[in-house]
Amino acid sequence: MRIRIVDAFSARPFNGNPAGVVLLDSDAFPDTAWLQQVATEVNLSETAFAHPLPAGGDADWALRWLTPAAEVNMCGHATLATAHVLHTTGTATGTVRFRTRSGVLITTAGEDGEITMDFPTAPLTPVEVPPVVADALGTEILSAHDTGPDVGDLLVELADEKSVRAVAPDLKALAGHGGRGVIATARAESPDSGYDFVSRCFFPAVGIDEDPVTGSAHTALAPFWSARLGRDTLVGHQGAARTGTVRTELRGDRTLLTGSAVTVIDGELLTSG
């Protein structure tokens, strides 16, 4: 059984967000405990597991995502990584439909190798800033929004790009906040930067101190910044040590996320579930 490491939301190796991808030989998922053991062994923010579905249904592949600590409802970068593997290995062409915990997610490969993902737009609800989050971030928070059950994060707007770059949260405190974690964001400082907003994502509750580039977070960032900047098509830049770029297009209750990916490791998994 092949296992691959793919750097998502980057066109060059060792950047973006790495994800494990396992294309299963069976027509059903193995025991969840085995999936979790593999994800823990791989020890990346997420490992994706996919198996083919019978023709004629509403989806082509079943897809699940696991962190080293738990299964999650949605993961953009590991979906992008899985679509990239399917296309680069010739297993699929054009559009691929994935059945997931968050419904059917559709990906389409462009001629340039980029992948566009069609995800549900996260519902944003303004909330008061929880004191534990304010204390953990230790910086001025302009606003806070709940992102709904699929994304499961608290989105907080900081004063400026420098504040996002510099934030060093108390991860232990954030882990006790509830939900998956916190998205910190601000408007891009320079109009010549090539992006419209910046973000960083902290998910210690699911075993991820900081996620380099988070596709699912952009289903919340897209409507948040579209409302403020007055445009439906935007570019987001995320990360600190590793960074990546996500192009977003808001289409009502759907958000299109587009990015590149590159396979950096292709190996063999010597155990099966």
RAGI-V283353 format. One line per field, one symbol per residue. phi: phi as a letter, one per 30 degrees, with the letter a starting at -180 (. if undefined). psi: psi as a letter, one per 20 degrees, with the letter a starting at -180 (. if undefined). burial: I if it has 16 or more other C-alpha atoms within 10 Angstrom, else O. A space follows every 10 residues. Layout:
# RAGI-V283353
phi->???
psi->???
burial->???
This chain:
# RAGI-V283353
phi->.dbbcbdcia cbdibicdbd bbcddccadd eeddeddddd ddicebbcbb bdcddjcdbc bcbbbbddca dbdaadddde dddededdci dbbicbccdb dcjdccbbcd ddjdcccccd dddcbdbddd eddedddibd cdabbdcidd dicccbccda dddddcdbdd dddddddjid lbccbadddc dcdjbcbbab bbbddcibdb cdbcdddddc ddddddddci bdcbbcbbkb dcbabbcbbd bidbbccbac abdcbbbbdc bbd
psi->pqpqppoqkq iqqkaboqqq pooqirjqqr phhgghgghh ggkrhqpppq qqqqqiaiqh qppqpprihr qqhqoghhgg ggggghghij hqqcpppppr hkapppqppr hjiqpppoqp ppppoprqop hhggghhkrp phrqpqjrhg gkrpppprhr hhhghipnqn hgghhjhqag bpopqrqqgp ijhjrhrqrq polhhkjogp pgooghhiih hghghghhik qhprpqpqre gprrpppqop mdjqpppprr qpphpoapok qq.
burial->OOIIIIIIII IOOIIIIIII IIIIOOOOIO OOOOIIOIII OIIIIIIIII IIIOOOOOII IIIIIIIIIO IIIIIIIIII IIIIIIIOOO OOOOIIIIII OIOIIIIIIO OOIIIIIIII IIIIOOOOIO OOIOOIIOIO IOOIIIIIOI IIIIIIIIII IOIIIOOOII IOOIIOIOII IIIIIIIIOO OOOOIIIIII IIIIIIIIII IIIIIIIIII IIIIIIOOOO OIIIIIIIII OOIIIIIIII OOOIIIIIII IIIOOOOOOO OOO
